Structure formats: C-alpha cells, structure tokens
Amino acid sequence: MSNKAYLVALSQLHVELVRLQEWVVKTGAKICIVFEGRDGAGKGGTIKALTERVSPRVFRVVALPAPNDREKSQMYLQRYLPHLPAAGEIVIFDRSWYNRAGVERVMGFCTEEEAESFLRAVPLIERAIVASGVILIKYWLEVSQAEQTRRLESRIHDGRKVWKLTGMDLKSYSRWYDYSRARDAMFMATDAPESPWLVADSNDKRRARLNIISDLLERIPYKALPRKEAKLPERQKRGGYREPDYPFRHITARF
C-alpha cells in the first residue's frame, strides 16, 4: 500500500474516530482496548495512528512500567484495575495484564503455577468487567519471524528507533517458540464469547493499522451526533493597541 493511499484511508477513519469520541462523551460509554503481540509487532504504531487526531482526555493510553516492590506484593491484576475506563472514556492498554501470560511466563518472572492461576482467573475478571458496562476489545498483532527480525534490526541501526530496543527485546527474540506456546495457551484459556481475541496480521503495518481501526469502529454501536456548524466571530477592534518591542531572543531560522 502506498503512503498516499494509506494517509487518505487513515484520514477518513480519523473522522469516524472523532464521531466515536463525541458519542462516547455524550452517552457515557466505557471502552477498554487491549493491544498485545510480540516485540516489533506494531502495537505502538497502531496506537499512535488510532489516537493522533482525538483528545487524550477521552482516548487515554496506559503503558505501565515494571511493577515496584509494593505492586509485586499485590494481587496481580490490582494495579491494572484503577486504569479501567469511567463513563465517557476510551482506555487503550499498550500491553496489559496479559504480561503475565506472555513475557513474565516466558522470561521466568513468575512461576508456572502463578501463570496457570492467572489464566484461570482472568476470564472471570473480564466477565465482571464486561458486566459492569465496559466494552472490552482485545487485539493480538501477529508478525512473522522474518518481519520481526527486520524491524528489530532497524531499531539497532536507525538512530530514531534505538530507544525502542531493550535488553529484554533481545532476550525475547531468541525465544520465539516459547512465546508461541505461551500465546497458544493464553488464547485457549482466555478467548471467551464476551471478550474474544481478535488477531490482526501486522506484517504490513499500514494495512494492519487501517484494518484494526476499521474493525474497532464496526464493533462499537456509535452514531454520528448532530453538530451545530461553527462560525468564527469578528475580532474586536484594535482600540489603540500597539505591539510592544520586547527584547526577545528569537530563534535562528534554519529551514
């Protein structure tokens, strides 16, 4: 897909996302979107495409750091629950409680017993979340080995992307099939009718972003609300005002 065609399609979807935003605020809807996938699957770019033209006060992105000592002593999902949406909010989790089923399980940050306990508990908790009126949508971005390699290598050699590459990414990269087994177990245990997993092919980033946003809009029963057409009023008259000659230090024009 050419960049021009992508931007045209994305612009049209952004208009619909603004309509969705207005509907959510008006109706008090509560929407929670979970993005999961391997390192380099394109979660961050998809979330950026989804949120770049809407209000961050309505579309709130949650990307929690590693838990501190206090949080490690809590019930596992406890630190995620306060971030769930209130009325008029759309919360997007850039990785979520499913860390326990993925990176924590594969990298040994939790025991097998803790991982299995999580997989048994999370469908019950998600059922309670949905029962409270939250629209819960879970996306898994699926990327091939070859494409993941290409993207992670680009992070090594592109100075704009080096911040996206961590030591954990490098360790995780070598454990492709451990992650595949963990993903499969997660799908089997947590793909429920009220909160199914939705898998998107993310090998083509542009198409993946468009497909995910389109799917999201189809899953939420929003309606375009009537909007009064705005018109700019006339500016006030100068009334003798003069621009002062402040001694500003103006930046040098380099472009």
N, C-alpha and C positions, 0 to 999 in steps of 0.2 A: 504494500500500500504506500503510495506516495505521501510525502509530508503534507502537500497541499490538500489532497483528498481527506487525509486524517483530520487536519485542522478544520475543514468545512464541516465534517460529520461531528467532530467534538463540539464545535460552536453550537450546533443545533441541539445537542444533548445538554449543553450548559444552560440553554434557555429553559429546557424542561426541568433541570435541577433547581433553577430559581423558582419555577412554579411549584415544584415539590416543597421547597423551603417555605414558601408562603402558605401552602396548605398545612404543613406541619405546625407552623406557628399559630395559624388560625384555629386548627382543630385540637391542638394539644396532643398530637400523636407522639409516640415514643418509638424510636427506631434505633436498633443496635446492629451494626455491621461488623463482622469479624473477617479479617484477612489473614490467611495462613498460607504457608508454602515454604519451599526450600530457600536457602540463601541464593539471591540472584534471580528469583522467580518473577520479580517485578512488582512486589507489593507497594513499595514506596512510590514508584512512578504512577501506579494506578490510583493510589490515594491522592497524590498531587493533582492528577487530571480530574479527579472527582470533586475536589474541594477548591480549586483555584479561582472559581468565579462565584462562590457562595460565601455567606457570612460565617466566620469561625465561631461566632456566638451561638449559631444553630448547628452547624456541622463541626463537631468537636472531635479532634483526633487524639487518641490515647495511645501512647507508646511508653509503657512503663520500663524503668531501668531494672537491673538485677535487684532482688529483694535485699533489704538490710537485715540486720540480726533480729530486730523486733518482728519484722514481717515474716521471717523464716519460722518464727515460733507460733505464728497464727495458723488458723485453718487455711488451707492452701488458697481457696478462692476468695478469701476475705478481702484482700487488697484490691481485687478487681470489682467487687460489688458496688463500692461507692461511686464508681465511674459510670454505672449504667445510666441511661437517659431518664431525665424527668420530662414532664409534658413540654412539648414544643422543641425537643432536642433530637438530633441525629448524632449518635456516638459511633465513631469508627475506631476499632481496635486494630492497630498495626502490630500484629501478634497479640495473643490474648492468653486466657487461662490454658489454652491448648499447648503452651510451652511445656507443660508437664508431660504431655503425651508425645512431644517431639524432642526438642533439644535436651531437656532435662533427663529424659529417659535414655536417649542415645549416648549422651556425654557423661552419664553416671552422676548427675546432680541430684537424683532421687533414687530410691531403691525400686526394684521391680514391684514390691508389694505396694509402695506408695503410688506408682504409676497405675497399677491394676485397680487400686482403690479409687483413684481419680476417675478412671474410665467407667467404673460402676456408678459413681456419684453424679457425674456431670449431666447425664440425661435427665435425672430427677431435678437438678437445679435449673437446667434450661427449660424444663417443663414449667417450673414455678415462675421463671422469668416471663415466659410467653403468657402464662395465665394471668400475670399482673397487667397485661395490656401492651407489652413490648413486642414490636415486630422484630424478630431475630432472624438475621440473614447471614449465612456462613459461606465464605468463598475460599476455595483452595486453588491456588495458582500452580499449575503443573508445568514444569520446564524439563527439557531433555538434558541428558548428561552433556552432550556436545555444546548446547546453548549455554548451560550453566558455566561450563569451562570458559567459553568465550567471554561471558560477562564478568566473571571473576578475574580473568586475565586483564581485561580492560581496566579494572579497578587498580591493578598493580601498576599499569603503565600510563594511566591518564591522571594527571595531577588534580583534576577536578573531582575525581572519584576515590582518591586514596583513603579519604575519611570513612568511606563505606565498607572498607575491608578491615576485618578484625582478626585477631588470632583465633577466635572461635570459628570464624568462617573457614579458615584454613584447616582446622581440625575436623570440622564437619564435612568438608569437601571429600575427605578420604573415606567417609563412612556412608556412601551413597545407599548401599543396600540395607544397612541398619536403619537408615531413615525411611526407606521404602517399607520395611517390615513394621516400623512404628506407625507410619501413615496408615497402612492397611488395617492395623489393629484399632487405630483411632476411628477410622471410617466405620468399621464393623460395630464398634461399641456405641458410637455417638451420632450415627446417621438416623435421626428419628423423624417421624412424619411432621411433627410440629417445628422441627429445626433441622432440616436436611442439609447435607453438604452439597455445595454447588461447585463443580470442578470446571475451571477455565483453562484452556490451552494458552499458555503465555509465551510460547516460543516467538511469536510475532507480537511485540509489545504494543504496537499501535492498535492492532485488531483486538488484542486482549482487553485493552482499556475500553474501547468502544463497546465490545460485547458485554463486558461486566456492567458498565453504566446503563446500557440498554436493558439488560436483564433486571437490574435493580429497579429501574423505573417501571417495568412491567409488573413487578411483584408487589408494588405499593399502590393501593387504590386511591391515589391522589387525584384531584381535579384542579384545573386552572381556575383560579378565583378571579372575579371581575376586578379590574383595576382602573381607577379614575386616571385619565390621561393628565400628566403633569405639564405645566406651562411655566416657564421662568417669568418671574415678575420683573418690572422695570427697576433698574438700580436707582438708588437715591441720588440727588444732585450733589455736586462737589461741595457746595456751601463754603467756598473759600479755602478748602483743604489743599495743602501743598506737601508733596513728598519730601521728607527731611533728608539731608545729605549725611547719613550715618557713615562713620568711618569703618565700614565693614571690610573684612578681608575676603575678597571674592576668590573663589577657587579658579585656578587656571583652566581655561577651556582647551582640552587636549583632543577633542574629537569634533 
